Amino acid sequence: MRPGRLADGRIDMRPVRECACAATLCRATVQRGQVFCPDHYWSLPEAVRRAIPNAFRAGQFAVFREAVAEARDLIDAREFQPLFPGEAA
């Protein structure tokens, strides 16, 4: 990832914080400002993908948390399989 620029135009050389993808079983590394790895992010419906950054930019952090939780639930529903046939996940 390219370094960013500070307000005065200098290059920002601070280290980029890396975190794990927010999907329950994923340990892929994501850069600061990202919630999910690209595979999980692009697997989400467009409405959910848009809701996450829109809520964050608007400062609606409760809505942001709900959108991330909804996205995680959608990912988990696809990735977790029931232990026994006929059992709800």
Residue pairs with C-beta under 8 A, 6 or more apart in sequence:
1 16
1 31
3 11
3 12
3 13
3 16
4 11
4 12
5 11
5 12
6 12
16 31
16 32
17 31
17 32
18 29
18 30
18 31
18 32
19 29
19 30
19 32
19 34
20 26
20 27
20 28
20 29
20 30
21 27
21 28
21 29
21 30
21 35
21 36
21 37
21 40
22 35
22 36
22 40
22 68
22 71
22 72
23 36
23 37
23 40
23 72
23 75
23 76
23 79
24 72
24 75
24 76
24 79
24 80
25 79
26 36
26 37
26 39
26 40
28 37
28 39
28 40
29 37
30 36
30 37
34 41
35 41
35 52
35 68
35 71
36 44
36 71
36 75
40 71
40 75
41 49
42 49
43 75
43 78
44 71
44 74
44 75
45 74
48 67
48 70
48 71
48 74
51 63
51 67
51 70
52 64
52 67
52 68
52 71
55 61
55 63
55 64
55 66
55 67
56 64
77 89
80 89
81 89
82 88
82 89
